[in-house]
Amino acid sequence: MTPEQTSLLPEHLARPRTTVGAVEDLSKTFWLTLASSPVNWLLVFVPLGILADWLHWGSTLIFCLNFMGIIPLASVLAFATEELGESIHNNSIAGLLNATFGNAVEVIVSIIALTQNQITVVQASMLGSILSNLLLVLGTCFVVGGIRYSRQLFNQTVAQTMSSLLALSVIGLLLPAAFHSSLPKKTPELDGKILDFSRGTAVLLLIIYCLYMFFQLGTHAFLFEDSDEVLADDDAGATTAAPVTPVIAPASSDPSATISPPLSTQRSVSPGHTGNRGSIVVRPKSIYDLRKEFQTEHLGPWEAVAVLFLTTLMVSVCADYLVSSIDDIVETSGLSKTFIGLVVIPIVGNAAEHVTAIVVAYKNKMDLAIGVAVGSSIQIALFVTPLLVLIGWIIDVPMSLYFSTYETAVMFVSVFITNYLILDGESNWLEGAMLICTYLIIAISFYLYPDTLAA
């Protein structure tokens, strides 16, 4: 070929595609996706869950098999989102993708539940996702990290910002309940007023979430970047995990001369530290993201989009079967819809993310753990829940921000204790035990909580 005939396309695009090459690309995509997370072996439950519905194996098996199948699909969805962001080479767009698809499974399951008019399940699952992240996941992170390290530090400025956003989310859920309680029951079109109030509030909360994304990815991105000094701190970092004993100065020293523990045992974060992926680093969505430095091969943009599309399709199918079996599960098991939505369903979309948070806490990367646990709760409260209210408006389903008085109280006390414990910028295992205890108390109460009060 003469120079004049030389193709302007890159070599890997200019050469003709063969069947063997296509099979190799497909095989590479399959194995990279399968190896992205330890939970992906649960993908075997996806076809089993579909077969359970086709062959009418019973509502209990249908629910359990599809429940187990959605857990790895959530991990694959997160992996594909990370790979798509990696191929874009733009931190802001990649961070926006990560934030948008971070809770895609909860959105899909909730939309399907809305189409089946399961409003109680949707509201309970939204509240349950917030509580499980704030109390169970964050508490477990504090316990796991606190057993290995006497004290763990994280970015106090980011913690204060997240605390303020959590307080705003409580306002968005508390005021509709207070508004409903303050009006007489005979008020004309009371339900319509609650819906209008909820929809207006949902729009405002979405605006605040967009501003938070601009704050996190744009004007103050440096606050949310993880420090490079501990990215390589893996199991070898256990040398810094030895029990810390304060060093007492000689008697002739100043009386206040008790020396702080060595800096090597602590994790200090300065506001100006630098990182490499901004929001992507602060909220890893899979175990894959923690070992990215060892990853030599990545999916291309088209492969990532294909995996996203197929995974979303499979999540939709499994979620449809799961939600359709809830009524039968309630009748046969005696569990309430509120308990299923608040305790059981949040595990589906957050299992892989929960494992990630615990792993990074064990590695003393508390900024990452806080970003996963608290950041996910903020996303549910300020983005997913208001979005579902607007989607319900579009499909003519009366989804609102009005929760029962008890549910609102639970949300308030959960955010209160979480904010109280993270505002000082440090954590220990006892604080984690407090959060886990709070979650278990709430779980017991909702096990006994009847659906008639939640309706």
MIROKE-699186 format. One record per residue: residue in three letters; x, y, z of N, C-alpha, C in turn. Coordinates in steps of 0.2 Angstrom, whole numbers. Layout:
% residues N
 rest neast nnorth   nup caeast canorth  caup ceast cnorth   cup
  ALA     X      Y     Z      X       Y     Z     X      Y     Z
...
This chain:
% residues 455
 rest neast nnorth   nup caeast canorth  caup ceast cnorth   cup
  MET     4     -6     0      0       0     0     4      6     0
  THR     3     11    -5      7      17    -5     5     22     1
  PRO    10     26     2      8      31     8     2     35     7
  GLU     0     36     0     -6      40    -1   -12     35     1
  GLN   -11     29     1    -17      24     2   -17     22     9
  THR   -12     25    13    -12      23    20   -19     25    24
  SER   -22     20    28    -28      22    32   -26     27    37
  LEU   -31     31    38    -30      36    44   -33     33    50
  LEU   -36     27    50    -39      24    56   -33     21    60
  PRO   -34     20    67    -29      16    71   -29      9    68
  GLU   -23      6    69    -22       0    66   -27     -6    69
  HIS   -29     -5    75    -33     -10    78   -40     -9    75
  LEU   -42     -3    72    -48      -2    69   -48     -3    62
  ALA   -42     -2    59    -42      -2    52   -42     -9    49
  ARG   -39    -14    53    -38     -21    51   -45    -24    51
  PRO   -46    -28    46    -53     -32    46   -54    -36    52
  ARG   -61    -36    54    -62     -40    59   -64    -47    57
  THR   -61    -52    61    -62     -59    59   -67    -62    65
  THR   -69    -68    63    -73     -72    68   -69    -73    74
  VAL   -63    -76    73    -59     -77    78   -57    -71    83
  GLY   -56    -66    80    -55     -60    84   -61    -58    88
  ALA   -67    -58    85    -73     -56    89   -74    -61    95
  VAL   -73    -68    93    -73     -72    99   -68    -71   104
  GLU   -62    -69   103    -57     -67   108   -59    -61   112
  ASP   -62    -56   108    -64     -50   112   -70    -52   117
  LEU   -75    -56   114    -80     -58   118   -78    -62   125
  SER   -73    -67   123    -70     -71   129   -67    -66   134
  LYS   -63    -61   131    -59     -57   136   -64    -53   140
  THR   -69    -50   137    -74     -46   141   -78    -50   146
  PHE   -79    -57   144    -83     -61   149   -78    -63   155
  TRP   -72    -64   154    -68     -66   159   -66    -60   164
  LEU   -65    -54   161    -63     -48   164   -69    -46   169
  THR   -75    -47   166    -81     -45   170   -82    -50   176
  LEU   -81    -57   174    -82     -62   179   -77    -62   185
  ALA   -71    -59   183    -66     -59   188   -66    -52   192
  SER   -70    -48   191    -70     -41   194   -72    -41   201
  SER   -76    -46   204    -78     -47   211   -78    -54   213
  PRO   -77    -55   219    -78     -62   222   -85    -64   222
  VAL   -90    -59   222    -97     -61   223  -100    -64   216
  ASN   -96    -63   211    -99     -64   204  -100    -72   203
  TRP   -98    -76   208    -99     -83   207  -107    -84   208
  LEU  -110    -79   211   -117     -80   213  -121    -79   206
  LEU  -118    -77   201   -122     -76   194  -125    -83   192
  VAL  -123    -88   195   -127     -95   193  -134    -94   196
  PHE  -136    -90   200   -143     -90   203  -147    -86   198
  VAL  -144    -82   193   -148     -78   188  -152    -83   184
  PRO  -149    -87   180   -154     -92   176  -158    -96   181
  LEU  -156    -98   187   -160    -102   191  -166    -98   193
  GLY  -165    -92   195   -171     -87   197  -176    -87   191
  ILE  -174    -86   185   -178     -86   179  -182    -92   178
  LEU  -178    -98   179   -182    -104   178  -187   -105   183
  ALA  -185   -103   189   -190    -104   195  -197   -101   193
  ASP  -197    -95   190   -203     -92   188  -206    -95   182
  TRP  -202    -97   177   -205    -101   172  -208   -107   174
  LEU  -205   -111   178   -207    -118   180  -212   -118   186
  HIS  -213   -112   189   -218    -111   195  -215   -115   201
  TRP  -209   -114   203   -206    -117   208  -209   -115   215
  GLY  -213   -110   215   -216    -107   222  -213   -100   223
  SER  -217    -96   226   -215     -89   228  -208    -89   232
  THR  -207    -93   237   -202     -93   241  -195    -94   237
  LEU  -195    -99   233   -189    -101   229  -188    -95   224
  ILE  -193    -93   221   -193     -87   216  -190    -81   219
  PHE  -192    -79   225   -189     -73   229  -182    -75   230
  CYS  -180    -80   233   -174     -81   236  -169    -82   230
  LEU  -170    -85   225   -166     -86   219  -164    -80   215
  ASN  -170    -76   214   -169     -69   211  -165    -64   216
  PHE  -167    -65   222   -163     -61   227  -155    -62   227
  MET  -154    -68   227   -146     -70   226  -143    -68   219
  GLY  -148    -68   214   -145     -67   207  -144    -59   207
  ILE  -148    -55   210   -147     -48   209  -140    -45   212
  ILE  -138    -49   218   -132     -47   221  -126    -46   217
  PRO  -124    -51   213   -118     -51   208  -120    -46   202
  LEU  -126    -46   200   -128     -41   195  -126    -34   197
  ALA  -127    -32   203   -126     -26   205  -118    -24   205
  SER  -114    -30   207   -107     -29   206  -105    -28   199
  VAL  -108    -32   195   -106     -31   188  -108    -25   185
  LEU  -113    -22   187   -115     -15   185  -110    -10   187
  ALA  -108    -11   193   -103      -6   196   -97     -7   192
  PHE   -94    -13   191    -88     -14   187   -89    -11   180
  ALA   -94    -12   176    -95      -9   170   -95     -1   170
  THR   -98      1   175    -98       9   176   -91     11   177
  GLU   -87      8   181    -80      10   182   -76      9   176
  GLU   -77      4   172    -73       3   166   -75      8   161
  LEU   -81     10   160    -83      15   156   -80     22   158
  GLY   -80     23   164    -77      29   166   -70     29   165
  GLU   -66     24   166    -59      23   165   -58     24   157
  SER   -62     22   153    -61      23   145   -62     30   143
  ILE   -66     34   147    -67      41   145   -61     46   146
  HIS   -57     45   151    -51      49   152   -54     56   154
  ASN   -59     57   158    -61      63   160   -64     62   167
  ASN   -60     65   172    -62      64   179   -69     66   181
  SER   -71     72   178    -78      74   180   -84     70   177
  ILE   -83     68   171    -88      64   168   -88     57   171
  ALA   -82     54   172    -81      48   176   -84     48   183
  GLY   -83     53   186    -86      54   193   -94     55   192
  LEU   -96     58   187   -104      59   187  -107     52   185
  LEU  -103     48   181   -106      41   179  -106     37   185
  ASN  -101     37   189   -100      33   195  -106     35   200
  ALA  -107     42   201   -112      44   205  -119     42   203
  THR  -120     43   196   -127      42   193  -129     34   194
  PHE  -124     30   192   -125      23   192  -124     19   198
  GLY  -122     23   203   -120      20   210  -126     16   213
  ASN  -132     18   212   -138      15   215  -143     13   210
  ALA  -140     11   204   -144       9   198  -149      3   200
  VAL  -146     -2   204   -150      -7   205  -157     -5   210
  GLU  -155     -1   215   -161       1   219  -166      5   214
  VAL  -164      9   210   -169      12   205  -173      8   201
  ILE  -169      3   198   -173      -2   194  -178     -6   198
  VAL  -176     -9   204   -180     -13   208  -186     -8   210
  SER  -185     -2   212   -190       2   214  -195      4   209
  ILE  -193      6   203   -197       7   197  -202      2   196
  ILE  -199     -5   196   -203     -10   194  -208    -11   200
  ALA  -206    -10   206   -211     -10   212  -216     -5   211
  LEU  -215      1   209   -220       6   208  -225      4   202
  THR  -222      1   197   -227      -1   192  -232     -6   194
  GLN  -230    -10   199   -235     -14   202  -238    -12   209
  ASN  -238     -5   209   -241      -1   215  -239     -4   222
  GLN  -233     -6   222   -230      -8   229  -226     -2   232
  ILE  -230      3   234   -228      10   237  -225      8   243
  THR  -228      4   248   -225       3   254  -218      0   254
  VAL  -217     -5   249   -211      -8   248  -205     -3   246
  VAL  -207      1   241   -203       6   238  -200     11   244
  GLN  -205     14   248   -203      18   253  -199     15   258
  ALA  -201      9   260   -197       5   265  -190      3   263
  SER  -189      2   256   -183       0   253  -178      6   253
  MET  -181     12   252   -177      18   252  -175     20   259
  LEU  -179     19   264   -177      20   271  -172     15   273
  GLY  -173      9   271   -169       4   273  -162      4   270
  SER  -161      7   264   -155       8   261  -151     13   265
  ILE  -154     18   267   -151      24   270  -149     21   277
  LEU  -153     18   281   -152      15   287  -146     10   287
  SER  -146      5   282   -141       0   282  -134      3   281
  ASN  -134      8   276   -128      11   275  -125     16   281
  LEU  -130     19   284   -127      24   289  -126     20   296
  LEU  -130     15   297   -129      11   304  -125      5   303
  LEU  -127      0   299   -124      -6   299  -117     -6   295
  VAL  -117     -3   289   -111      -3   285  -106      1   289
  LEU  -108      7   290   -103      12   294  -101      9   300
  GLY  -105      6   304   -104       3   311   -99     -2   310
  THR  -100     -7   305    -95     -12   304   -88    -10   302
  CYS   -88     -5   298    -82      -2   296   -78      1   302
  PHE   -82      4   306    -78       7   313   -76      1   317
  VAL   -80     -4   317    -78     -10   321   -72    -14   318
  VAL   -72    -15   312    -67     -19   309   -60    -15   309
  GLY   -61     -8   307    -55      -4   307   -52     -3   314
  GLY   -57     -2   319    -55       0   326   -52     -6   329
  ILE   -53    -12   327    -50     -18   330   -42    -18   328
  ARG   -41    -16   322    -34     -16   320   -30    -10   322
  TYR   -34     -4   322    -31       2   324   -34      5   330
  SER   -30      8   334    -33      11   340   -38     17   338
  ARG   -36     21   333    -39      27   331   -38     28   324
  GLN   -44     29   320    -43      31   313   -46     37   312
  LEU   -43     41   307    -44      48   306   -47     48   299
  PHE   -51     53   297    -54      54   291   -55     62   290
  ASN   -56     64   284    -57      71   282   -63     74   286
  GLN   -61     79   290    -67      81   294   -71     86   290
  THR   -68     90   286    -72      94   281   -77     91   277
  VAL   -75     85   274    -80      81   270   -85     78   275
  ALA   -83     76   281    -88      73   286   -93     78   287
  GLN   -91     85   289    -96      90   290  -101     92   285
  THR   -98     91   278   -102      93   273  -108     87   272
  MET  -105     81   273   -110      75   272  -115     76   278
  SER  -113     78   284   -118      78   289  -123     83   288
  SER  -121     89   285   -126      94   283  -131     91   278
  LEU  -129     88   273   -133      85   268  -138     80   271
  LEU  -135     76   276   -140      71   279  -145     75   283
  ALA  -143     80   286   -148      84   290  -154     87   285
  LEU  -152     89   279   -156      91   274  -161     85   272
  SER  -158     79   271   -162      74   269  -168     72   274
  VAL  -166     73   281   -171      72   286  -176     77   286
  ILE  -175     83   284   -180      89   283  -184     87   278
  GLY  -182     84   272   -186      82   266  -191     77   268
  LEU  -189     72   273   -194      67   275  -198     69   281
  LEU  -195     73   285   -199      75   291  -205     80   290
  LEU  -204     85   286   -209      90   285  -215     87   282
  PRO  -215     83   277   -221      80   274  -225     77   280
  ALA  -222     73   284   -226      69   289  -228     74   294
  ALA  -225     80   296   -227      85   300  -233     89   297
  PHE  -232     90   291   -238      93   287  -244     89   287
  HIS  -243     83   286   -249      79   286  -252     78   293
  SER  -248     78   299   -251      78   305  -254     84   308
  SER  -252     90   305   -254      96   307  -261     98   304
  LEU  -263     95   299   -269      96   295  -275     91   298
  PRO  -281     94   299   -286      90   301  -287     84   296
  LYS  -290     78   298   -291      73   294  -296     74   289
  LYS  -301     79   290   -306      80   286  -304     86   281
  THR  -298     87   280   -296      93   276  -297     90   268
  PRO  -300     94   264   -302      92   257  -295     91   254
  GLU  -295     85   250   -290      84   246  -283     83   249
  LEU  -283     80   255   -277      80   259  -272     76   256
  ASP  -274     70   253   -269      66   249  -266     70   243
  GLY  -270     74   240   -267      78   234  -262     83   237
  LYS  -264     87   243   -259      92   245  -252     88   247
  ILE  -253     82   250   -247      79   252  -242     77   246
  LEU  -246     75   240   -242      73   234  -239     80   231
  ASP  -243     85   231   -240      91   228  -234     94   232
  PHE  -235     93   239   -229      95   243  -223     91   242
  SER  -224     84   241   -219      80   240  -215     81   234
  ARG  -219     82   228   -216      83   222  -212     90   221
  GLY  -215     95   225   -211     101   225  -205    100   229
  THR  -205     97   234   -199      95   238  -194     91   235
  ALA  -197     86   231   -192      82   227  -188     85   222
  VAL  -191     90   218   -188      94   214  -182     98   217
  LEU  -184    101   223   -178     105   226  -173    101   229
  LEU  -174     95   231   -169      90   233  -165     88   228
  LEU  -168     87   222   -164      85   216  -159     91   214
  ILE  -161     97   214   -157     103   213  -151    103   218
  ILE  -152    102   224   -147     102   229  -142     96   228
  TYR  -145     90   225   -140      85   224  -136     87   218
  CYS  -138     90   213   -134      92   207  -129     97   209
  LEU  -131    102   214   -126     107   216  -121    103   220
  TYR  -123     98   224   -118      94   228  -113     90   223
  MET  -115     88   217   -111      85   212  -106     90   209
  PHE  -109     96   208   -104     101   206   -99    103   211
  PHE  -101    103   217    -96     104   223   -91     99   223
  GLN   -93     93   222    -89      87   223   -84     86   217
  LEU   -87     87   211    -83      85   205   -79     92   202
  GLY   -82     98   204    -79     104   201   -76    108   206
  THR   -79    112   210    -76     118   213   -72    115   219
  HIS   -74    110   222    -70     107   228   -68    100   228
  ALA   -66     98   222    -65      91   220   -59     89   225
  PHE   -54     93   226    -48      92   230   -50     89   237
  LEU   -56     91   240    -58      88   246   -60     81   246
  PHE   -62     79   240    -65      72   240   -60     67   237
  GLU   -54     69   236    -49      65   233   -45     61   238
  ASP   -44     55   237    -40      51   242   -33     52   242
  SER   -30     52   248    -23      53   248   -19     47   245
  ASP   -14     49   241    -10      43   238    -5     40   242
  GLU    -4     43   248      1      40   253    -1     33   256
  VAL    -7     31   255    -10      25   258   -12     20   253
  LEU   -12     22   246    -15      18   241   -12     12   240
  ALA    -5     11   242     -1       5   241    -1      1   248
  ASP    -5      4   253     -5       1   260    -9     -5   260
  ASP    -7    -11   258    -11     -17   258    -9    -21   264
  ASP    -8    -28   264     -7     -32   269    -1    -30   273
  ALA     4    -27   269     11     -25   272    10    -20   277
  GLY     4    -16   276      3     -11   281     1    -13   288
  ALA     1    -20   289     -1     -22   296     5    -21   301
  THR    11    -19   298     16     -17   303    14    -10   307
  THR    10     -6   304      8       0   307     2     -2   312
  ALA     0     -8   312     -7      -9   316    -5    -12   323
  ALA     1    -11   325      2     -14   332    -1     -9   337
  PRO    -3    -12   343     -6      -8   348    -2     -2   350
  VAL    -5      3   351     -2       9   352    -2     11   360
  THR     4     12   363      4      14   370     7     21   370
  PRO     4     26   373      6      33   374    13     33   377
  VAL    18     37   375     24      38   378    24     43   383
  ILE    26     42   389     26      47   394    33     50   395
  ALA    32     56   395     39      60   396    42     59   403
  PRO    48     61   403     51      60   410    48     65   415
  ALA    49     64   421     46      67   426    48     75   426
  SER    54     76   424     56      83   424    52     87   418
  SER    49     84   414     45      88   408    39     91   411
  ASP    36     95   406     30      98   407    25     93   409
  PRO    20     94   414     15      89   416    10     87   410
  SER    10     91   405      5      89   400     9     86   394
  ALA    15     83   395     19      81   390    18     73   388
  THR    12     71   389     10      65   386    10     65   379
  ILE    14     61   376     16      62   368    10     58   365
  SER     8     60   359      3      57   355     6     51   352
  PRO     2     46   350      4      40   347     8     42   340
  PRO    12     37   338     16      39   332    12     40   326
  LEU    14     44   322     10      46   316     9     40   311
  SER    13     35   312     13      29   307     7     25   309
  THR     4     26   315     -2      22   317    -8     26   315
  GLN    -8     32   313    -14      36   312   -15     37   304
  ARG   -21     39   302    -22      41   296   -24     49   296
  SER   -20     53   294    -22      60   294   -23     62   287
  VAL   -28     67   286    -30      69   280   -30     77   280
  SER   -26     80   275    -26      87   275   -30     89   269
  PRO   -33     95   270    -38      97   265   -35     98   258
  GLY   -29     98   257    -26     100   251   -23     94   248
  HIS   -24     88   250    -21      82   247   -23     80   240
  THR   -19     77   237    -21      76   230   -22     68   228
  GLY   -26     67   223    -27      60   221   -27     59   214
  ASN   -30     54   211    -30      53   204   -37     52   201
  ARG   -42     51   205    -48      50   201   -54     53   205
  GLY   -53     57   209    -58      61   213   -63     57   216
  SER   -70     58   213    -75      55   216   -75     47   215
  ILE   -71     45   209    -71      38   208   -67     35   214
  VAL   -62     38   216    -58      35   222   -62     35   228
  VAL   -65     41   229    -68      41   236   -74     37   237
  ARG   -77     34   231    -83      29   232   -82     23   227
  PRO   -77     19   229    -76      13   225   -82      9   225
  LYS   -84      6   220    -91       2   220   -90     -5   219
  SER   -83     -8   219    -82     -15   219   -75    -16   221
  ILE   -74    -22   223    -67     -25   225   -62    -23   220
  TYR   -65    -24   214    -60     -23   208   -57    -16   208
  ASP   -61    -11   211    -58      -4   211   -52     -3   216
  LEU   -52     -8   221    -47      -7   226   -40    -10   224
  ARG   -40    -14   219    -34     -17   216   -33    -15   209
  LYS   -35     -9   207    -34      -6   200   -27     -6   198
  GLU   -23     -4   203    -16      -4   201   -13    -10   199
  PHE   -16    -16   200    -14     -22   198   -17    -24   191
  GLN   -22    -20   189    -26     -22   183   -22    -20   177
  THR   -21    -25   172    -17     -23   166   -22    -22   160
  GLU   -27    -25   160    -32     -25   155   -39    -22   157
  HIS   -42    -18   152    -48     -15   154   -53    -16   148
  LEU   -59    -15   150    -64     -16   144   -64     -9   140
  GLY   -65    -10   134    -66      -4   130   -73     -1   131
  PRO   -74      5   128    -80       9   130   -86      5   127
  TRP   -86      2   121    -91      -1   118   -93     -8   122
  GLU   -87    -11   124    -88     -17   128   -91    -15   135
  ALA   -89    -10   138    -92      -8   144  -100     -6   144
  VAL  -101     -3   138   -108      -1   137  -112     -7   136
  ALA  -110    -12   132   -113     -18   131  -115    -22   138
  VAL  -109    -22   142   -110     -25   148  -116    -22   153
  LEU  -115    -15   152   -120     -11   156  -127    -13   154
  PHE  -128    -13   147   -135     -14   144  -137    -21   146
  LEU  -133    -26   145   -135     -33   147  -137    -34   154
  THR  -132    -31   158   -133     -32   165  -140    -28   168
  THR  -141    -22   165   -147     -19   167  -153    -23   165
  LEU  -153    -26   159   -159     -30   157  -160    -36   161
  MET  -154    -39   163   -155     -45   168  -158    -43   175
  VAL  -155    -37   177   -158     -34   184  -165    -33   183
  SER  -167    -30   178   -175     -29   177  -179    -35   177
  VAL  -176    -40   174   -180     -47   173  -180    -50   180
  CYS  -174    -50   184   -174     -53   190  -178    -49   195
  ALA  -178    -42   195   -182     -38   199  -189    -39   199
  ASP  -191    -40   192   -198     -41   191  -201    -47   194
  TYR  -197    -53   194   -199     -59   197  -199    -58   205
  LEU  -194    -55   207   -193     -54   214  -199    -50   217
  VAL  -201    -44   214   -206     -40   217  -213    -43   216
  SER  -214    -47   211   -220     -51   210  -221    -56   215
  SER  -216    -58   218   -217     -64   223  -218    -61   230
  ILE  -217    -55   231   -218     -52   238  -224    -53   241
  ASP  -230    -52   238   -236     -53   241  -237    -60   243
  ASP  -235    -65   239   -236     -72   242  -231    -73   248
  ILE  -225    -70   248   -220     -71   253  -224    -68   260
  VAL  -227    -62   259   -230     -59   265  -235    -64   268
  GLU  -239    -67   263   -245     -71   266  -242    -78   269
  THR  -237    -81   266   -234     -87   268  -230    -87   274
  SER  -226    -81   274   -220     -81   280  -223    -77   286
  GLY  -227    -73   285   -230     -68   290  -225    -62   291
  LEU  -220    -61   287   -216     -55   287  -220    -49   284
  SER  -219    -43   286   -223     -38   283  -219    -35   277
  LYS  -223    -31   273   -219     -28   267  -214    -23   269
  THR  -216    -20   275   -211     -15   278  -205    -18   280
  PHE  -205    -24   283   -199     -27   285  -195    -30   279
  ILE  -198    -33   274   -195     -35   268  -192    -29   264
  GLY  -195    -24   264   -192     -18   260  -187    -14   264
  LEU  -187    -14   271   -183     -10   275  -176    -14   276
  VAL  -177    -21   277   -171     -25   280  -168    -30   274
  VAL  -173    -33   271   -171     -38   266  -169    -35   259
  ILE  -173    -31   256   -171     -29   249  -165    -24   249
  PRO  -164    -20   254   -157     -16   253  -151    -20   253
  ILE  -151    -26   255   -145     -31   254  -144    -32   247
  VAL  -149    -32   243   -148     -34   236  -144    -29   232
  GLY  -145    -23   233   -141     -18   229  -135    -16   232
  ASN  -134    -17   238   -128     -15   242  -123    -20   245
  ALA  -124    -26   243   -120     -31   246  -113    -30   244
  ALA  -111    -29   238   -104     -29   235  -101    -22   238
  GLU  -106    -17   238   -103     -10   241  -102    -11   248
  HIS  -106    -15   252   -104     -16   259   -98    -19   260
  VAL   -96    -24   256    -90     -28   257   -84    -23   255
  THR   -85    -19   250    -80     -14   249   -78     -9   254
  ALA   -83     -7   257    -82      -2   263   -79     -5   269
  ILE   -80    -11   270    -77     -15   276   -70    -16   274
  VAL   -68    -18   268    -61     -20   266   -57    -13   267
  VAL   -60     -8   264    -56      -2   264   -55      1   271
  ALA   -60      0   276    -59       2   283   -54     -3   286
  TYR   -53     -9   284    -48     -13   287   -41    -11   285
  LYS   -41     -8   279    -34      -6   276   -33      1   279
  ASN   -37      4   283    -36      11   286   -37     16   281
  LYS   -41     15   276    -43      20   271   -50     23   273
  MET   -51     27   278    -57      28   281   -61     33   277
  ASP   -57     38   273    -60      42   268   -64     38   263
  LEU   -62     33   261    -65      28   256   -71     25   259
  ALA   -70     23   265    -76      20   269   -82     24   270
  ILE   -80     30   272    -85      36   273   -88     37   267
  GLY   -85     38   262    -87      40   255   -92     34   253
  VAL   -91     28   254    -95      23   252  -102     23   256
  ALA  -101     23   263   -107      22   267  -111     28   267
  VAL  -108     34   269   -112      40   270  -114     43   263
  GLY  -109     42   258   -111      45   252  -116     41   248
  SER  -117     35   249   -122      31   246  -129     33   250
  SER  -129     34   256   -135      36   260  -137     43   257
  ILE  -133     48   256   -134      54   253  -137     53   246
  GLN  -135     49   242   -137      48   235  -144     45   236
  ILE  -146     40   240   -152      38   241  -157     43   243
  ALA  -155     47   248   -160      52   251  -161     58   246
  LEU  -156     60   243   -156      67   239  -157     66   232
  PHE  -156     60   229   -157      58   222  -162     53   220
  VAL  -161     47   223   -165      41   221  -172     42   223
  THR  -173     44   230   -180      44   232  -184     50   229
  PRO  -181     56   228   -185      61   225  -186     59   217
  LEU  -181     56   214   -182      54   207  -188     49   207
  LEU  -189     44   212   -194      40   212  -201     43   212
  VAL  -201     49   216   -207      53   217  -209     56   210
  LEU  -204     58   207   -206      61   200  -208     56   195
  ILE  -205     50   195   -206      44   191  -214     42   193
  GLY  -215     42   199   -222      40   201  -227     45   198
  TRP  -225     51   198   -229      57   195  -231     55   188
  ILE  -225     54   184   -226      52   177  -230     46   176
  ILE  -230     41   179   -233      35   178  -240     35   182
  ASP  -242     40   185   -248      41   189  -248     36   195
  VAL  -243     36   199   -243      32   205  -242     36   211
  PRO  -246     36   216   -245      42   221  -239     40   226
  MET  -233     40   223   -227      40   227  -226     47   230
  SER  -225     47   237   -224      53   240  -218     53   245
  LEU  -216     58   248   -211      58   253  -214     58   260
  TYR  -221     56   260   -224      56   267  -223     49   270
  PHE  -219     48   275   -218      42   279  -222     42   285
  SER  -223     37   288   -226      37   295  -222     40   300
  THR  -226     42   305   -222      46   311  -216     42   313
  TYR  -217     35   314   -212      31   317  -206     30   312
  GLU  -208     30   306   -202      29   301  -198     36   301
  THR  -202     41   301   -198      48   301  -194     48   308
  ALA  -197     46   313   -193      46   320  -186     42   319
  VAL  -187     36   316   -181      32   315  -176     35   311
  MET  -178     38   305   -173      42   301  -170     47   305
  PHE  -174     51   309   -171      57   313  -165     54   318
  VAL  -167     49   322   -162      47   327  -156     43   323
  SER  -157     40   317   -151      37   314  -146     42   312
  VAL  -149     48   308   -145      53   306  -142     57   312
  PHE  -145     57   317   -143      61   323  -137     57   326
  ILE  -137     51   327   -131      47   330  -126     47   325
  THR  -127     46   319   -122      46   314  -118     52   314
  ASN  -122     58   313   -118      65   313  -114     66   319
  TYR  -117     64   325   -113      65   331  -107     61   331
  LEU  -106     55   328   -100      51   329   -95     53   323
  ILE   -97     56   318    -92      57   312   -90     64   312
  LEU   -93     69   316    -91      76   315   -84     77   318
  ASP   -82     73   323    -75      74   325   -69     72   321
  GLY   -71     69   315    -66      67   311   -62     61   313
  GLU   -64     57   318    -60      51   320   -65     45   322
  SER   -63     39   322    -68      34   324   -64     28   328
  ASN   -68     24   331    -65      19   335   -70     13   335
  TRP   -68      7   338    -73       1   337   -79      2   342
  LEU   -79      6   347    -85       7   351   -90     11   348
  GLU   -88     16   344    -93      20   340   -96     15   335
  GLY   -93     11   332    -96       6   327  -101      1   331
  ALA   -99     -1   337   -104      -5   340  -110     -1   342
  MET  -110      5   343   -116       9   345  -120      9   338
  LEU  -117     10   333   -121      11   326  -124      4   325
  ILE  -121     -1   325   -124      -8   324  -129     -9   329
  CYS  -128     -8   335   -134      -9   340  -140     -5   338
  THR  -139      1   336   -145       5   334  -148      2   328
  TYR  -145     -1   323   -148      -4   318  -152    -10   320
  LEU  -149    -14   324   -152     -20   326  -159    -18   330
  ILE  -159    -13   334   -165     -11   338  -170     -9   333
  ILE  -168     -5   328   -173      -3   323  -176     -9   319
  ALA  -171    -14   317   -173     -20   314  -178    -24   318
  ILE  -177    -25   324   -182     -28   328  -189    -25   328
  SER  -189    -18   329   -195     -14   329  -199    -15   323
  PHE  -195    -15   317   -199     -16   311  -201    -23   309
  TYR  -198    -28   312   -201     -35   312  -207    -35   315
  LEU  -209    -31   320   -215     -31   324  -220    -26   321
  TYR  -218    -22   316   -221     -16   314  -226    -18   309
  PRO  -233    -17   310   -238     -19   305  -238    -15   299
  ASP  -240    -18   293   -240     -14   287  -246     -9   287
  THR  -251    -10   291   -257      -5   292  -255      1   294
  LEU  -250      2   298   -247       8   301  -243     12   295
  ALA  -240      8   291   -235      11   286  -239     13   280
  ALA  -245     11   279   -249      12   273  -251     20   273
